[in-house]
Amino acid sequence: MESQTILRANLHRSDHWQHLLGEIVEVWRDGKLYRRAVVDAIMPDASGLWISLEGVFERKYIDAAAGFEVWTTLYPCSGEGGASTCAEA
């Protein structure tokens, strides 16, 4: 249980879903953990993303408009000067 707390402390909420391809993320909804998985596809307009199949959990589309939050170890991205950058935590 302690390791989950430590992991959660290292995560940051991201609204820049277009930078998360291949990242392990936690998906939260209504204050509860929905899934922890790898992002395997992202909509071009960042309106949603697909998280990978894992064990008994099927591949799932996560719609940004449905109230999901995505948490990652990447720091928030900035798009200053037209170039987006993300740094590892």
N, C-alpha and C positions, 0 to 999 in steps of 0.2 A: 504494500500500500504506500509506503514511504517513497519508493521509486516513482510511482505515478505522480505524487505530489511534486517531486523534484522535476520530473519531465514537464509537467504543466507550468511550473515556474519559468521554464526556458522558452515557452511558446509566446507568440505574438499574434494577435488577430490581424488578418490581412484582408483588405478590400481589393487588393490587386491580384485577382485570381489568375490573370494571364501569365504570371511569372511562376506559377506553382507546378508546372508540368514535371513529373518525375519525383516530386517531393512527397514525403510522408506528412500527412496532415491529420488534424483532429477536426471533425465536423460536429458542431454543436447546434442544437435547436431548443428553444424555450428553456435555456439554462441546463440542459442535459446533454451528455455525450451521446451522439448519434452513431458515429463510426470513426475508427482510426484506420487510415488506408493510404495507399499511394494514388496520387492524381495521375490518371493515364490519358486524359484528353481534356481540352478546354475549348469552350465556344469562342469563336473569333472575336466576338464583342464582349467577352468576359461575363456574359449573363448567366453562365453556369459552367459546371465542370463534371467530369466523370471520374468516380473513384473506382479503383480496380477490384476485381474479383479476389476474394481471399477466404479460404476455407469454405464454410457454409454460406458466407455472405456473397450475394451476387453483385455484379457490376451495377453501379447505381448512379443516376443523374442527380446532381445537386443543383437546384435552381436558386440563384441569388435572390429572386423576388419572393421566395417561399419562406424567408426568415432564417435561413441557415447562416451560421458563422463558421468561417474556416480559420483555424489556428495553425501556425507553422513555426519552425525554428528560424525562418528567414526574418530579418528585420523588415519593417515597412519599406516599400520601394519609393523612390522619388523619380519624377520624370523631368527634372530641371534640364533645360537646354535641349529638350527633345530626346534625350537619352535616359532610359530607365536603368536604374541600378538596384541590385539587391545584395546585401552582405550577409554572410553566415553569422549566426548569433554566437 
